Amino acid sequence: MPFVRISLPKKLSLETKNNISESIHQSLIQEFNIPVADYFHVIEELESHQIKYPKSYLGISHSDEIIYVQITVGQGRTLEQKKKLYHQIATQIASSTSILINNVIIVLLENNGQENWSFGNGEIQEQKHLKK
């Protein structure tokens, strides 16, 4: 049940924005075993003055094509699954767009999926697809 917020430069083409979203979704299907229909993304287009970043951080350089990917997801994934997800997202975006792999910033927020999600009808939904 991930909810994805993608913050990126407004100047990017619609095709690039769609490829970024699709890359993230396919990576979540592959690495977190989410259902194909579990596709809830918000693409936030920002002017260049609204995106702040260091030119280099932890030895990784960044440019004005930096994108931020924030994923809210229910708990239950292993460290190995998270590492694979980050790698898959970054490499998929880099291979399907002109965005360089070093410009993909990912933040994963976990919550107790048993009580913190409602995808409609004012009801709490369960995480039936998580592998234990």
Secondary structure by P-SEA (a helix, b strand, c coil): cbbbbbbbbccccaaaaaaaaaaaaaaaaaccccccccbbbbbbbbccccbbbbcccccccccccbbbbbbbbcccccaaaaaaaaaaaaaaaaaacccccccbbbbbbbcccccccccccccccccccccc
